[in-house]
Amino acid sequence: MRVEQISVFLENKAGRLAEVTGILSDANVNIRALSVADTSDFGVLRLIVDDNAKAERVLKENGFSVGKTSVVAVEVEDKPGGLHRILSILTMAGINVEYMYSLVVQRNGHSVLVFRFDNIDGAVSLLKENGITVVDGSKVQSM
Amino acid sequence: MILDIGFETMPREDLEDIQVRRLQATVERAYYNVPFYRANFEKSGVKPDIIKSMDDLKRLPFTTKADLRDNYPFGMFAVPMDNVVRIHASSGTTGKPTVVGYTARDIKTWAELMARALSAGGAGRGDIIHNAYGYGLFTGGLGVHYGAEKLGASVIPVSGGNTKRQIVLMKDFGPTILTSTPSYALHLAEVAEEVGESFKNFKFKFGIFGAEPWSEKMRTELEEKLYLSAVDIYGLSEVMGPGVAMECHEAKKGLHIFEDHFIPEIINPETGEVLPYGETGELVFTSITKEAFPVIRYRTRDITSLNPEPCICGRTHVRMNKVSGRSDDMLIIRGVNVFPSQIESVLMGFEGVAPHYQLIVDRIDNLDVLSVLVEVGEKLFSDEVKILQDEAKKISKNIKDYLGVSAKVTLVESKSIARSEGKAVRVVDNRKI
């Protein structure tokens, strides 16, 4: 049920993000989702791609520090209150969202959001109990 | 004013007589009371009785900062602890500080020499001395303080920091002498301006600046911004503290070394060969009156030259020119001695940080700013920004706790630090001194 996310450390300098997308593009890696968390000095780029192994390899070859983290992809109803319902369930159970961002494409008419939880297993079973679709890693990559 | 006419203007021949006698006594005491000196002399095949004239000094072996460190904390003391009344310490190269001790007589001698120094710098009875050198293990604050009291001046023991309050005190108390590091003095001028005050309206006549090297250009700047006459003071805790050498305000051209207490030599730092007057090399000191912590041919690592020409002030003591650099990699940041190796040992405490780091020193608004660039390798990296920020904060805090100097830690991409021949360039000093 987990999705593997790749993260890259970037200095806050012009052109660094383009360098990453260039490397991935040259390697024919497709980006499914991404987010950037930034500070005044540096940023962390988080990516869901269609080929993790290849992406990790080409980024490392180009001198980037690459990390791997498990995240959860969740279907969210594309209507008012869709996200709120999910967050309410998690909040009641005391599960913390470290960060979240959304996939570029829709699935089954739903938006797909990527979550990083402090308690992944707890979050996944809780969401399932509440009838919320958690999307499998392989499915996210091939969407 | 020359405080001690007898010693400070003594003819050179008489001075040398005194130096030889004091040197003989110091060498003998060091040899018999400090195991390190005895072993060091034996290694060089010399005994204390080889000192017949000043020329024999060069036959003695050098003492280095590493020797002091190896004998941490009290191994270099030449008197029993019963007779040590004061301990000071400065930062060392690998974490352990360099510890120095003083007998009651040493403290008295130091106060006398500091009084001489303050007097040479234009201070006297009736002056109010605003002493912004740090008080504590650092010798600056207490050294000036005792000298000021000995001189009979009024001393404000304000120490470093709390700059806005210092401006208020300067305005209200009307001090006439400022003692501080030159960079802090310039910072004071800026803060004064920020709060709508000006040194123009203060009563300062002289500023006695030391604990870090400064240039003639900086003298001009200090004099223009602080409306005072700026003079240089030199010292290091291993030799005594401030008051080893002092510029006279009459000439402002080199610092008179108090040669009745300290014998200077200039050596080639590579070969150890003694260089004649006028040539530039590493300054070496031998103390000849200290009881608790005598030093014999101590290598300061400061680069300068000696000038024996008579001075218009009347002092006969040789002058050292302003220190122009170091023969090792020590940095002086806001008066604090920092060795890159000390920062490295802090970074070693964090998994995955060393050896990929770089120190950058800038002078921003006249204050030294130390930045530490740390490469984020796989081990340090996290996809969560707050974890990375916490790590940077922790590194910064440890540097502060351990070295007493604030550092801004900046995380950079791996392999982004410039390397020369595969080795990262450790230190970039952008300060223009």
Chai-1 contact restraints between the chains, C-beta under 6 A:
chainA,res_idxA,chainB,res_idxB,connection_type,confidence,min_distance_angstrom,max_distance_angstrom,comment,restraint_id
A,S7,B,D383,contact,1.0,0.0,6.0,A-B,restraint_1
A,F9,B,V376,contact,1.0,0.0,6.0,A-B,restraint_2
A,F9,B,F381,contact,1.0,0.0,6.0,A-B,restraint_3
A,F9,B,E413,contact,1.0,0.0,6.0,A-B,restraint_4
A,E11,B,V412,contact,1.0,0.0,6.0,A-B,restraint_5
A,E11,B,E413,contact,1.0,0.0,6.0,A-B,restraint_6
A,A37,B,V385,contact,1.0,0.0,6.0,A-B,restraint_7
A,D41,B,T410,contact,1.0,0.0,6.0,A-B,restraint_8
A,F42,B,L411,contact,1.0,0.0,6.0,A-B,restraint_9
A,V44,B,D383,contact,1.0,0.0,6.0,A-B,restraint_10
A,V44,B,V385,contact,1.0,0.0,6.0,A-B,restraint_11
A,R46,B,D383,contact,1.0,0.0,6.0,A-B,restraint_12
A,G63,B,K415,contact,1.0,0.0,6.0,A-B,restraint_13
A,S65,B,V376,contact,1.0,0.0,6.0,A-B,restraint_14
A,S65,B,G377,contact,1.0,0.0,6.0,A-B,restraint_15
A,S65,B,E378,contact,1.0,0.0,6.0,A-B,restraint_16
A,S65,B,F381,contact,1.0,0.0,6.0,A-B,restraint_17
A,S65,B,S414,contact,1.0,0.0,6.0,A-B,restraint_18
A,G67,B,F381,contact,1.0,0.0,6.0,A-B,restraint_19
A,G67,B,D383,contact,1.0,0.0,6.0,A-B,restraint_20
A,T69,B,D383,contact,1.0,0.0,6.0,A-B,restraint_21
A,E98,B,E384,contact,1.0,0.0,6.0,A-B,restraint_22
